[in-house]
Amino acid sequence: MIRLEAENLSARRGEDLIFVNVSFRLNAGEALVLTGRNGSGKSTLLRVVAGLLRPETGQAICVSDAVDEPRPAGEFSHYLGHRNGMKRELTVAENLAFWKSFLGDAIGGIGASVEEAAAEVGLSGITHLPYGYLSAGQQRRFAMARLLVAYRPIWILDEPTAALDRKADAMFEELVRRHRQSGGIALAATHQPLGMEGAQTLEMLGFEGVDLEYSA
């Protein structure tokens, strides 16, 4: 069992605070959807929780039965943003094998094999092809497969299905749904359902709301 806790997070964009005092708690199987206009700080908050940006104040931690003390949330998180994070010159298998080795499995689970992950995203049998040879939709599906080859209980998702067709949306919705059913946590900025039924919501107000406290 795990829990994600964000406490009094604040972050800057340039010299200005973009949000302050953001706090929320998510238990195993729960989800949080960020809402708000473009530029309101959704992507920044996701990157802060993932450990890719340093907060001005506060912390995001993961509490797990598998570890003795709370750890930074980034150690237990996958981050899937707008970029695919794959090398065009390498084959799909080489790309996914790199991420599997580089990330490793967080305590408490075991990632899928490269071919198992390819099958989960509906693209088995073509992992020998260069990544750059694939269509944009296929490339995005294999970027989603990164979530599967290394076990991470927290999935942080920034518009992961933007510009994909409905079939790909449905496939990813099912991946997120199964992730939550197995005790995983999802935190997302998205306008799609994404298997986030029953999710909490948190509205980001950006610069205009820096004197307010957010909580979920």
C-alpha positions as CSV (number, residue, x, y, z in Angstrom):
1,M,0.0,0.0,0.0
2,I,1.3,3.5,-0.9
3,R,0.3,7.1,-0.4
4,L,1.3,10.2,-2.2
5,E,1.4,13.4,-0.1
6,A,2.0,16.9,-1.4
7,E,2.4,19.5,1.3
8,N,2.4,23.3,0.8
9,L,4.0,23.2,-2.6
10,S,4.9,26.5,-4.3
11,A,6.8,27.1,-7.5
12,R,8.2,30.0,-9.6
13,R,8.2,30.8,-13.2
14,G,11.0,33.2,-13.7
15,E,10.9,35.7,-10.8
16,D,7.2,35.2,-10.1
17,L,5.4,32.6,-8.0
18,I,3.0,30.6,-10.2
19,F,1.2,28.8,-7.4
20,V,1.5,28.5,-3.6
21,N,0.4,26.2,-0.8
22,V,-0.8,23.3,-3.0
23,S,-1.5,20.3,-0.8
24,F,-3.2,17.0,-1.6
25,R,-3.1,13.3,-0.5
26,L,-3.7,10.3,-2.7
27,N,-4.0,6.7,-1.4
28,A,-3.5,3.5,-3.4
29,G,-6.0,3.3,-6.3
30,E,-6.9,7.0,-6.2
31,A,-6.4,9.7,-8.9
32,L,-6.2,13.5,-9.1
33,V,-7.0,15.5,-12.3
34,L,-5.6,19.1,-12.6
35,T,-7.8,21.6,-14.3
36,G,-7.2,25.3,-15.3
37,R,-6.4,27.4,-18.3
38,N,-3.2,27.2,-20.2
39,G,-0.3,28.7,-18.2
40,S,-2.0,28.1,-14.9
41,G,0.8,25.9,-13.5
42,K,-0.6,22.4,-14.2
43,S,2.6,21.1,-16.0
44,T,4.8,22.8,-13.5
45,L,3.1,21.1,-10.6
46,L,3.3,17.7,-12.3
47,R,7.1,18.2,-12.8
48,V,7.5,19.3,-9.2
49,V,5.8,16.2,-7.9
50,A,7.9,14.0,-10.3
51,G,11.1,15.6,-9.0
52,L,12.0,17.2,-12.3
53,L,11.7,20.7,-10.9
54,R,12.6,22.0,-7.4
55,P,9.7,23.5,-5.5
56,E,10.1,26.9,-3.9
57,T,8.5,25.5,-0.7
58,G,7.0,22.3,0.4
59,Q,7.6,18.7,-0.6
60,A,6.0,15.7,-2.4
61,I,6.6,12.4,-0.7
62,C,5.6,8.8,-1.1
63,V,4.7,6.7,2.0
64,S,4.9,3.0,1.4
65,D,4.6,-0.2,3.4
66,A,7.7,-1.4,1.5
67,V,10.1,1.3,2.8
68,D,10.9,2.3,6.4
69,E,10.5,6.1,5.9
70,P,8.9,8.5,3.4
71,R,10.8,9.0,0.2
72,P,10.6,11.7,-2.5
73,A,7.7,11.0,-4.7
74,G,9.9,11.1,-7.8
75,E,11.6,7.8,-6.7
76,F,8.2,6.1,-7.1
77,S,6.9,7.9,-10.2
78,H,6.7,7.7,-13.9
79,Y,6.4,11.0,-15.8
80,L,4.8,11.0,-19.3
81,G,4.8,14.5,-20.7
82,H,4.5,15.9,-24.2
83,R,7.7,14.4,-25.4
84,N,8.2,10.7,-26.0
85,G,11.7,10.4,-24.5
86,M,12.9,7.9,-27.2
87,K,15.9,7.9,-29.6
88,R,14.8,7.8,-33.2
89,E,18.0,6.0,-34.3
90,L,17.5,3.0,-31.9
91,T,15.0,0.2,-32.3
92,V,11.9,0.2,-30.2
93,A,13.3,-2.8,-28.3
94,E,16.5,-0.9,-27.6
95,N,14.7,2.2,-26.4
96,L,12.4,0.2,-24.1
97,A,15.3,-1.9,-22.8
98,F,17.2,1.2,-21.9
99,W,14.3,2.6,-19.9
100,K,13.8,-0.7,-18.2
101,S,17.5,-0.9,-17.2
102,F,17.9,2.9,-16.4
103,L,14.8,3.2,-14.2
104,G,14.7,-0.3,-12.7
105,D,11.7,-1.4,-10.6
106,A,10.6,0.5,-7.5
107,I,10.1,-1.7,-4.4
108,G,6.8,-3.5,-4.5
109,G,6.5,-4.6,-8.1
110,I,8.0,-6.0,-11.3
111,G,7.8,-4.4,-14.7
112,A,6.7,-6.1,-17.9
113,S,9.1,-7.4,-20.5
114,V,9.7,-5.3,-23.7
115,E,7.4,-7.6,-25.7
116,E,4.8,-7.8,-23.0
117,A,4.7,-4.0,-22.9
118,A,4.5,-3.8,-26.7
119,A,1.5,-6.2,-26.7
120,E,-0.2,-4.1,-24.0
121,V,-0.1,-1.0,-26.3
122,G,-1.3,-3.0,-29.3
123,L,1.9,-3.1,-31.2
124,S,3.5,-6.5,-30.7
125,G,5.8,-7.8,-33.4
126,I,7.4,-4.5,-34.5
127,T,9.9,-3.8,-31.7
128,H,12.8,-4.6,-34.0
129,L,12.0,-1.5,-36.1
130,P,13.8,1.8,-35.7
131,Y,11.7,4.1,-33.5
132,G,12.0,6.9,-36.1
133,Y,10.5,4.6,-38.8
134,L,7.1,4.5,-37.0
135,S,4.1,6.7,-37.4
136,A,3.5,9.5,-34.8
137,G,0.7,7.4,-33.3
138,Q,2.8,4.3,-33.0
139,Q,5.7,6.3,-31.5
140,R,3.3,7.7,-28.8
141,R,2.0,4.3,-28.0
142,F,5.5,3.0,-27.4
143,A,6.2,6.0,-25.2
144,M,3.2,4.9,-23.2
145,A,4.9,1.4,-23.0
146,R,7.7,3.1,-20.9
147,L,5.2,3.1,-18.1
148,L,5.0,-0.7,-18.2
149,V,8.6,-1.9,-18.5
150,A,9.7,-0.5,-15.2
151,Y,7.4,-0.7,-12.2
152,R,6.4,2.7,-10.7
153,P,3.2,2.9,-8.5
154,I,2.7,6.6,-9.3
155,W,1.9,7.7,-12.9
156,I,2.2,11.4,-13.6
157,L,0.6,12.3,-16.9
158,D,0.6,15.6,-18.8
159,E,-1.9,15.4,-21.7
160,P,-0.6,11.9,-22.6
161,T,-3.2,11.2,-25.4
162,A,-3.2,14.7,-27.1
163,A,-3.6,14.3,-30.9
164,L,-4.2,10.6,-30.7
165,D,-7.3,8.8,-32.1
166,R,-10.1,7.4,-30.1
167,K,-8.8,3.8,-30.3
168,A,-5.5,4.9,-28.7
169,D,-7.4,6.9,-26.1
170,A,-9.4,3.8,-25.1
171,M,-6.3,1.7,-24.9
172,F,-4.6,4.1,-22.6
173,E,-7.7,4.6,-20.5
174,E,-7.7,0.8,-19.9
175,L,-4.0,0.9,-18.9
176,V,-4.7,3.6,-16.3
177,R,-7.8,1.9,-15.0
178,R,-5.8,-1.4,-14.5
179,H,-3.0,0.5,-12.9
180,R,-5.3,2.0,-10.3
181,Q,-7.1,-1.3,-9.8
182,S,-3.8,-2.9,-8.9
183,G,-3.2,-0.2,-6.2
184,G,-1.4,2.4,-8.4
185,I,-1.9,6.2,-8.2
186,A,-2.6,8.5,-11.2
187,L,-2.0,12.3,-11.3
188,A,-2.9,13.9,-14.6
189,A,-3.5,17.1,-16.5
190,T,-5.9,16.0,-19.2
191,H,-9.1,16.8,-21.0
192,Q,-9.8,13.1,-21.7
193,P,-11.4,10.5,-19.3
194,L,-8.2,8.4,-19.1
195,G,-9.6,5.9,-16.7
196,M,-9.8,8.6,-14.0
197,E,-13.3,7.8,-12.8
198,G,-14.0,9.0,-9.3
199,A,-10.8,11.2,-9.4
200,Q,-10.4,14.2,-7.2
201,T,-10.0,17.6,-9.0
202,L,-7.7,20.5,-8.3
203,E,-8.2,23.8,-10.2
204,M,-4.9,25.7,-10.9
205,L,-5.4,29.4,-11.1
206,G,-1.8,30.4,-12.0
207,F,-0.5,33.9,-11.1
208,E,-3.9,35.3,-10.3
209,G,-4.3,32.8,-7.4
210,V,-1.0,32.9,-5.7
211,D,-2.5,34.4,-2.6
212,L,-4.9,31.4,-2.3
213,E,-4.4,27.9,-0.8
214,Y,-5.2,24.9,-3.0
215,S,-6.1,21.6,-1.4
216,A,-7.6,18.3,-2.6
